[in-house]
Amino acid sequence: MVQESTPHTLDIEAIRQDFPILAREVYGRPLVYLDNAATTQKPQCVIGAISEEYRNANANVHRGIHYLSRQATDLHEAARDAVRRFVGAASRAEIVFTRGTTESLNLMATSYGEAFLREGDEVVLTQMEHHSNIVPWQLLRQRRGIKLKVVPVTDSGALDMAAAERLMTPRTRLVSVCHVSNVLGTVNPIRKLAAMAHARGAHLLVDAAQSVPHQSVDVRKLDCDFLAFSGHKVYGPTGIGVLWGREDLLEKMPPYQGGGEMISRVTFERTTYERLPYKFEAGTPDYVGSHALASALAYIDRIGWERIAAHEADLTRYASERLAAIPGLRIYGTEADKGAVVSFNIEGIHAMDLGTLLDRLGIAIRTGHHCAQPLLDRYETESMARASFALYNTRAEIDALAEGLERVRKMF
C-alpha cells in the first residue's frame, strides 16, 4: 500500500466526509467505488437540497401566483442561471432542462432533424460513440433517409482526424461527437472538429456526459453549436440533464414534445409556442432536480477545477501504471491525454467474472459493453472491465483494485 503523495492540494479525507455513501461497507468490506463514469455519488449538500425543497418549497413552477410556487420557480430559474454560468452560455434562453444526455440527444435527432435535415444529408459520428449518440440518428435515418458516416478510431484510441477530414463533405449538416469516450477515456479535439464542421457549413453537437464532471467546459471556447450532459454524472441527482444550444439555432427548431409549459396559446385550430427555452420543456419540469443540480455545480466550484483535474489525472496515471504491471492485462485507450477512466481485460478471464469477484471484495467497477458495442467490435471483444474515478477516489483504492485483480487472476 502506497502513501497518498499526489500533486494536488485537495483534502481528500474531508471531501470523502461530504459523501455519506462512501462510509458504508459491502459484504463486510469498505466500499471502493470505481464506477463513476456510470454515475457519481452525491455530496450531502445535494442530498440536503432535495430534502429541503420537498420540505419547504414544493409546488409546481411557473404561472402559480401563490408563495410556494413563486419560491420553487425562483429556485428552478436560479438553477438555469447556474448552468448558464457553468458552461459559459451567452443566455439563459440557451439552457434547456431535459432528463439527461440521452433525452438531449434524442431531442436533437428529432427537432434538429426536422428543422435542418433532408434525404441525402449527412450526419458524421465516431466509432467511439455511446449508443445514445448512435441509435437516435439511426431512427432519423429510417424516417428521413439521411446518411450516417463514422470516423474510425486508431489502436491507441484516438480519432483518425485525416479520415474525419475526408468524411466531411458539402452534404454534411451535423457532426455529433463525444467530448470524452466513456470507454477509452480519449479526450477528443473539439475545437478542431468544430473548425472542420463549420468550414463545410455544418454544426457540431458535443456529448459532454464524460467531460463535464472532470474539467471546465466552456461552450464558446469549444466553438460548438450544441452540448449535452447529465446531472447524475456530475454529482447531481438522476433524471435531470441539460441541452445547451445556440439561441439562433434553437429558435429554428420545432418543439420536441407537446403539452403544458411549452405553449403560449392553444386552440383546436392552432397552437403558438412559448419562448425559449420553455418551448422544449413540455410538462412539469424536475424543479427539485434542477435545484439539486445547481447545488452540485456550486460544490464543484468551491473545490475548483484545477485541483479536481490534477487529482484525477494523477489517479488515472497511477491506475494505468499499476494495472499495466499485472500479467495478461490489456488496457484499451492509451492516449496520453485521457479522462479518468481505465478499461481493460485480463487474458483468460471474462470481464463479468472479474466484476463479480471484485464485488465480493467491496470493489465496484463496471463490466460489459458500456453502451458502446461498435467500439468494442473494433477491438474485437464483447466485454470490458472499466474502473472510473472521481474527485473523492484515492490511490489507496487503486491499490485495492490492483490487489483484487491479482487475487482474481490467481484463481484462474
Secondary structure, DSSP 4 states (H G I P E B T S, - for coil): ------S----HHHHHHT-GGGG-EETTEE-EE-BTTT-----HHHHHHHHHHHHH--S--SS--SHHHHHHHHHHHHHHHHHHHHHT-S-GGGEEEESSHHHHHHHIIIIIHHHH--TT-EEEEETT--GGGTHHHHHHHHHH--EEEEE-B-TTS-B-HHHHHHH--TTEEEEEEESB-TTT-BB--HHHHHHHHHHTT-EEEEE-TTTTTTS---HHHHT-SEEEEEGGGTTS-TT-EEEEE-HHHHHHSPPSS-SSSSEEEE-SS-EEEPPTTGGG--SS--HHHHHHHHHHHHHHHHH-HHHHHHHHHHHHHHHHHHHHTSTTEEEE---SSB-SEEEEEETTB-HHHHHHHHHTTTEE-EEE-TT-HHHHHHTT-S-EEEEE--TT--HHHHHHHHHHHHHHHTT-
